[in-house]
Amino acid sequence: MGEGGEPEEIEEGVGESSSPPRGVSSLGNIKNEVFERLVEDGNEEAVSNPDFREQLDAHFTRLPPSYLLDVNVDRAEDVLLHQKILAEAKDPEKRPVFHVRFMRTYTVVLFGIVRLIYRKRDREIYFENFSKFEDVDPDETRKSEEIEDGTDVADALSARHEVRCNAIYEIIFSTLDKPKLLSQLSALLSDIGLNIREAHVFSTTDGFSLDVFVVDGWEVEDTDYLYKQLEASIARSEGSWSGSSHSSAAEKIFFQPKFGDWEIDKRFLKMGDKIASGSCGDLYHGSYLGEDVAIKILRSEHVNENLVLEFSQEVSILREVHHSNVVRFIGACTKPPQLSIVTEYMSGGNLYNFLHKQHKVLELSLLLKFALDVCRGMSYLHEKGIIHRDLKTANLLMDKEHVVKVADFGVARFQNQGGVMTAETGTYRWMAPEVINHQPYDHKADVFSFAIVLWELVTSKIPYDTMTPLQAALGVRQGLRPVVPDITHPRLSDLMSRCWETVPARRPSFPEITVELEELLEQVQGTGESSQQQKDV
């Protein structure tokens, strides 16, 4: 949660599906169709249980309307599977509940002819003359035909060059819903070599998750082995799935004596109005020793070991930074049960609200000024060996003079802390592809995020606003980037393109970006060039 508050519009992975609506339809009709299909198919429970219809309606009521729009009536039995998985998730000993189902195979072929057994429909198909490696999908291929009975395919098979077969699986999870659960699940799948092709993510009204992933990357059809691999991976991260708060974790001492200099004397800390709420804490306006301050307080019921470590990390970083474009740290309350961080009060709020809620379209000179503030703050952080890892407009705050400062270091990290960073950290719409892909990354991940911030400053739009966060992330993995308006200043357009390069080494550094933006601002001020192009966006 940033000191300026986390906007509701960009909350990640909570109660939304990655699939767009299928069109306007009566939700009641879908419920009826599912029930009638189950009866028609002779489902024993649907036919014999007098309470079945009521239980089915209760299942649909627990889930958001987007779940109904995702239901495939032709596979109505899937609804019963989801119902069963959610019921099992109520047992803490079983969480997370997961189910693995083989769906079909596809092949990747390098110019040749390959025979493929299409298991889903029990038919044989062959594909020919592909000049590059391609995914060959029987439902989508351009060249396919059924092999007649008795056809000799030996010659065709010997003519191939290289063939790789992959299996597609559906994996369903259910556990207690909690912040960052989607990142945790996608990291789990990535760790055992799976690629997410589709994701359907839902939250129930009583605090559980139902997450359906379609994945590939598993070369063989072996559901039992894949299940065991998932089971082993979950066991390795035991303790992070319950979603419960451990009060004992707050009692552990993560703060060395050197933090004592920064300990807030609560007698002089005055609480004012609540400014914003996040997933694990609240932000208040207050005063300390007569100075206006922002007070971020972690809710005691959410305090667990991981959260305390993040809190400790944030204090460690804040106490080391002193720059006019980084929010100023005043102190912290490091003694449980109430953990809090006190910083200077930024009366201008965050850039996200400034741009999107007030529908601001910026003059070019002001846009460049904001961008330079961010670059200078980030240059300083990178010089100190600090990677922010969640750079976005919601974490960029303004003071009363409209000076922009980098804030919220809850997931920031010192680059020299040891180990290779591969964790999926940040917010999907601003996240670099190497982070999404769980590949090693460095400070250049912040540069990618800055490119998205710069695009926001130019357009005053939310990145990928027609997509869910997870859809956007999957698109970025495949090369998707926001569309830059034609009327954007060419130097800004070029800078964005270089900053969101897929290969991190090709992205410029923040000192280099700062020089470019300073030159452009000097040119704009010298020529009196206005931002009519921005007004026309």
Buried (B, 14 or more C-beta within 10 A) or exposed (E): BBBBBBBEEBBBBBBBBBBEEEEEEEEEEBBEBBBEBBBEEEBEEBEEEEEBBEEBEEBBEBBBEBBBBBBEBEEBBBBBBBBBBBBBBEEEEBBBBBBBEBBBBBBBBBBBBBBBEBEEEEEBBBBBEBEEEBEBBBEEBEEBEEBEEEEEEEEBBEEBEEBEBBBBBBBBBBBBBBBBBBBBBBBBBBBBEBBBEBBBBBBBEEEBBBBBBBBBBBEEBBBEEBBEBBEEBBEEEEEBBBBEBBEEBBEEEBBEEEBEEBEBEEEEBBEBEEBBBBBBBBBBBBBBEEEBBBBBBBBBEBBBBEBBEBBBBBBBBBBBBEBEBBBBBBBBBBBBEEBBBBBBBBEBBBBBBBBBEEEBBBBBBBBBBBBBBBBBBBBBBBEBEBBBBBBBBBBBBBBEEEBBBBBBBBBBBBEEEEEEBBBBBBBBBBBBBBBBBBBEBBBBBBBBBBBBBBBBBBBBBBBBEEBBBBBBBBBBBEEBBBEBBEEBBEEBBEBBEBBBBBEBEEBBBBEBBBEBBBEBBEEBEEEEBEBEBBEEB
